[in-house]
Amino acid sequence: MSDDIEQKESKILAQFAKGVFSAGLLKQSCPDVPEVTVDVIRVEKLSETELEECLSLLDRNLGSIYALVNGKGWKKPKRKEMIEPGLVYVLLRAAGTNKLIGLISMKIVNEYDLKVLYLYEIQVDESCRNKKLGTFAMLQLDRLVLMINSSDKLKQLWLREYEGEYLGLHDPEILLTGVALTVFSVNKGARKLYQRLGYKLHPDSAKDRVLRSGKVIEPIYYMLEKSVKDSV
């Protein structure tokens, strides 16, 4: 996929994300979370300072797991992944201090058998955990998919870019099917949240192996997906 179409997709994604991830909606759903500001930023507009803040939050939350899986030098390849074309960031900051308390990074993926909103990162600062912020963010992703599907903007883009592949705006194949993500197998808390919200193992995901002794060997990570079909 070309960088050009990913940038076009990211503009559409960012436009809808601004309406879905607002400080007002967040406060309504998560009254225990301190006042926040919300910025929606396409990756090419993300500053070096903002990127480092995101990497720092990721390090605080999952750095030990990344080091275990990918070694002590995990930050360099991860940093490269965090600036992939097409990504859109949602940055949540504590009003007053401007501290980054949460981040979401995502992109529209249309390749192979995937036609989804792919969640790259969802990170919440320790000070704001157990306040329903993660659940709010995940449910807003569902709403984001529904809003994009109810609009013709992404459909028209794909009709132009993939001429002949779709029958028109009403072709069901031109819709996003839902949300997908990967999660480390050792991240039990995140896995429990995703399971509660209806995420299932993707058919192409790595799977558990059961030894003759009965011991279960988990893969490093799972790929999960959630179908989102209802109207807004």
C-alpha positions in Angstrom: 0.0 0.0 0.0 1.3 3.4 -0.9 2.1 6.1 1.7 -0.2 8.4 -0.3 -3.4 6.4 0.3 -2.4 5.8 3.9 -2.2 9.5 4.4 -5.6 10.0 2.8 -7.1 7.3 5.0 -5.5 8.9 8.1 -7.1 12.3 7.3 -10.5 10.7 7.2 -9.7 8.7 10.4 -8.5 11.8 12.2 -11.6 13.8 11.2 -14.0 11.3 12.7 -11.7 10.7 15.7 -12.0 14.3 16.8 -15.7 13.9 17.2 -15.5 10.5 19.0 -12.6 11.3 21.4 -13.6 14.6 23.0 -12.9 15.8 26.6 -16.7 16.2 27.1 -17.6 12.7 26.2 -14.7 11.4 28.3 -15.7 13.3 31.4 -19.3 12.1 30.9 -18.2 8.4 30.8 -15.3 8.6 33.2 -16.2 11.1 36.0 -13.4 10.0 38.2 -10.7 10.9 35.6 -9.2 14.4 36.2 -10.0 17.1 33.7 -8.2 16.4 30.4 -7.4 17.9 27.1 -7.6 15.8 24.0 -5.5 16.2 20.9 -6.0 14.1 17.7 -2.8 14.2 15.6 -1.8 12.5 12.4 1.6 10.9 12.7 3.3 13.2 10.2 2.3 16.1 12.5 3.5 14.4 15.7 6.5 16.3 17.1 9.7 14.7 18.4 8.7 15.7 21.9 5.3 14.2 21.7 6.8 11.0 20.2 9.2 10.7 23.1 6.4 11.3 25.6 4.4 8.4 24.0 7.4 6.2 24.1 8.1 7.1 27.7 4.5 6.2 28.7 4.8 2.9 26.8 8.1 2.2 28.6 6.5 2.8 32.0 3.6 0.5 31.3 5.1 -2.3 29.1 8.9 -1.7 29.0 9.7 -4.8 31.0 7.6 -7.0 28.7 9.2 -5.5 25.6 12.7 -6.0 27.0 11.8 -9.6 27.9 10.5 -10.3 24.4 12.7 -8.2 22.2 15.7 -7.5 24.3 17.1 -4.3 25.9 17.3 -2.5 22.5 13.5 -2.8 21.9 13.0 1.0 21.9 14.7 1.6 18.5 12.4 -0.7 16.4 9.4 0.3 18.4 10.1 4.0 17.8 10.2 3.2 14.1 6.9 1.4 14.3 5.4 4.4 16.1 5.9 6.7 13.1 4.5 4.4 10.4 2.5 6.2 7.7 -1.2 6.4 8.3 -1.2 6.3 12.1 -3.4 8.7 14.0 -2.7 9.5 17.6 -5.1 10.5 20.4 -3.2 12.2 23.2 -4.9 12.7 26.6 -3.3 15.2 28.9 -4.1 16.3 32.5 -5.4 19.8 32.3 -3.1 22.2 34.2 0.0 20.0 34.3 -0.1 18.9 30.6 1.1 15.5 31.7 0.4 12.7 29.1 -2.0 10.4 30.9 -3.2 8.4 27.9 -2.5 7.6 24.3 -4.2 5.7 21.5 -2.6 5.1 18.2 -4.5 3.5 15.3 -4.8 3.3 11.6 -7.1 2.0 8.9 -5.8 -1.3 7.4 -7.0 -2.7 4.1 -4.7 -5.5 3.0 -4.9 -9.3 2.8 -8.0 -10.5 4.6 -8.0 -7.4 6.9 -10.3 -4.4 6.4 -10.3 -3.0 9.9 -9.4 -0.2 12.3 -6.2 -1.5 13.7 -5.3 -0.5 17.3 -1.5 -0.1 17.6 -1.4 1.2 21.2 -3.7 2.0 24.0 -1.8 3.2 27.1 -3.1 4.7 30.3 -0.9 6.3 33.0 -0.9 4.5 36.3 -2.5 7.5 38.0 -5.6 7.1 35.9 -6.1 3.4 35.9 -9.3 1.7 37.3 -11.3 4.7 36.3 -13.0 3.2 33.2 -10.7 5.2 30.9 -9.5 2.1 29.0 -13.1 0.8 28.6 -14.3 4.2 27.3 -11.5 4.3 24.7 -12.1 0.8 23.5 -15.9 1.4 23.1 -15.2 4.6 21.3 -13.2 2.7 18.7 -16.4 0.7 18.0 -18.3 4.0 17.5 -15.5 5.3 15.3 -15.8 2.3 12.9 -19.6 2.8 12.7 -19.3 6.4 12.0 -16.7 5.8 9.2 -18.9 3.1 7.7 -22.0 5.4 7.8 -20.1 8.0 5.8 -19.2 7.8 2.1 -15.7 9.4 2.6 -13.7 6.2 3.0 -15.8 4.3 0.5 -15.3 7.0 -2.2 -11.6 6.9 -1.5 -11.4 3.2 -1.9 -13.6 3.2 -5.0 -11.1 5.6 -6.6 -7.9 3.9 -5.4 -9.0 0.3 -6.0 -10.9 0.7 -9.3 -12.8 -2.4 -10.2 -12.5 -4.1 -6.9 -15.9 -2.9 -5.5 -19.4 -2.8 -7.0 -20.2 0.7 -5.6 -20.9 2.5 -2.4 -23.4 -0.1 -1.3 -21.0 -3.0 -1.7 -20.7 -4.6 1.8 -17.1 -5.5 1.0 -16.2 -1.8 1.1 -16.9 -1.5 4.8 -14.6 -1.8 7.8 -15.5 -5.0 9.5 -14.4 -4.0 13.0 -11.4 -3.4 15.2 -8.2 -5.6 15.5 -5.2 -5.5 17.7 -2.3 -7.6 19.1 -1.7 -8.2 22.8 1.1 -9.8 24.6 0.1 -13.2 26.1 1.6 -12.2 29.5 -0.5 -9.0 29.6 -3.3 -10.7 31.5 -5.1 -7.5 32.5 -5.4 -6.3 28.9 -6.5 -9.7 27.7 -9.3 -9.8 30.3 -10.5 -6.3 29.2 -10.5 -7.2 25.5 -12.3 -10.5 26.3 -15.0 -8.7 28.3 -15.5 -6.3 25.4 -16.1 -9.1 22.9 -12.7 -9.6 21.2 -12.0 -13.0 19.8 -8.9 -14.7 18.5 -8.3 -13.9 14.8 -8.1 -17.0 12.6 -4.5 -16.0 11.6 -3.4 -15.5 15.2 -0.8 -17.6 16.9 -2.4 -20.1 19.1 -1.7 -22.0 22.4 0.1 -25.3 22.1 -0.8 -28.1 24.5 2.0 -30.5 25.3 1.5 -34.2 26.0 1.9 -33.5 29.7 -1.1 -31.1 29.4 1.0 -28.0 29.9 -0.2 -25.1 27.8 2.5 -23.1 25.9 1.2 -19.6 25.0 2.6 -17.7 22.0 4.3 -14.3 22.6 1.2 -12.5 21.5 -2.3 -13.0 20.2 -4.1 -11.2 17.4 -7.6 -10.3 18.4 -10.6 -8.9 16.5 -14.0 -7.6 17.2 -16.8 -7.4 14.6 -18.6 -4.1 14.5 -21.7 -4.3 12.4 -24.6 -2.3 13.9 -25.5 1.1 12.7 -24.6 4.3 14.6 
